[in-house]
Amino acid sequence: MYDRYAAEKHLARLLKEAPLQSLTSRELELDRLPVTIYPRPRGCQAWVRIGPHAVRVSARIVRSTPRAAGIEFVVEERTVRCWVWGSAVDVKAADDEA
């Protein structure tokens, strides 16, 4: 319990200091690649970048393209969303934690 609390506080502090990075429209190629929207988002572990920091978060995959995943995670009761490369997401790790 304490580890999750400490991790969330650390994440909140990072988000106050620097912006959450997300893939750009050019990287996503949304004008060319199909997007799947999941009615039942699946849990995952994902690497995100906050400023210069790489942080692994517990998240949910809410949409995807063949190359990227749109994820969301909660920090201090606020839902945060971004796009990350598909290789930054590990669905099995989230299943292992359950």
ZAMARGU-4260 file (C-alpha; in steps of 0.2 Angstrom, whole numbers, plus 5000, padded with zeros to 4 digits):
<rodrens>
0) 5000/5000/5000 | 5014/5012/5005 | 5023/5009/4989 | 5008/5013/4978 | 5005/5029/4988
5) 5024/5034/4987 | 5024/5030/4968 | 5008/5040/4965 | 5015/5055/4975 | 5032/5054/4965
10) 5022/5054/4949 | 5011/5069/4954 | 5027/5078/4958 | 5034/5074/4941 | 5019/5080/4932
15) 5019/5097/4941 | 5037/5099/4936 | 5037/5094/4918 | 5024/5090/4904 | 5018/5072/4900
20) 5025/5068/4883 | 5013/5060/4870 | 5016/5054/4852 | 5013/5067/4839 | 5000/5066/4825
25) 5014/5064/4813 | 5021/5049/4823 | 5003/5042/4825 | 4999/5043/4806 | 4980/5044/4811
30) 4976/5050/4793 | 4983/5033/4787 | 4982/5020/4800 | 4965/5013/4808 | 4961/5017/4826
35) 4953/5004/4837 | 4943/5010/4852 | 4940/4998/4866 | 4923/4998/4875 | 4931/4988/4889
40) 4949/4995/4892 | 4962/4982/4897 | 4975/4985/4911 | 4993/4986/4907 | 5010/4993/4913
45) 5017/5006/4902 | 5032/5017/4900 | 5028/5036/4899 | 5039/5051/4898 | 5037/5066/4909
50) 5049/5079/4904 | 5066/5070/4904 | 5060/5056/4915 | 5054/5038/4910 | 5042/5031/4922
55) 5032/5015/4922 | 5014/5017/4926 | 4999/5006/4929 | 4987/5011/4915 | 4973/5006/4904
60) 4973/5004/4885 | 4958/5014/4878 | 4963/5014/4860 | 4976/5008/4848 | 4984/5009/4831
65) 4995/4995/4823 | 5010/5004/4831 | 5004/5014/4846 | 4993/5013/4861 | 4982/5027/4869
70) 4983/5024/4887 | 4975/5033/4903 | 4980/5032/4921 | 4975/5041/4937 | 4986/5052/4947
75) 4978/5060/4963 | 4960/5057/4956 | 4964/5065/4939 | 4964/5055/4923 | 4979/5057/4912
80) 4980/5052/4894 | 4993/5050/4881 | 4999/5040/4866 | 5014/5029/4868 | 5023/5016/4856
85) 5015/4999/4857 | 5032/4992/4863 | 5031/5003/4878 | 5015/4993/4884 | 5015/4977/4893
90) 4998/4969/4896 | 5005/4953/4903 | 5013/4963/4917 | 4996/4970/4922 | 4989/4952/4922
95) 5003/4946/4933 | 4999/4959/4946 | 4981/4954/4948
</rodrens>
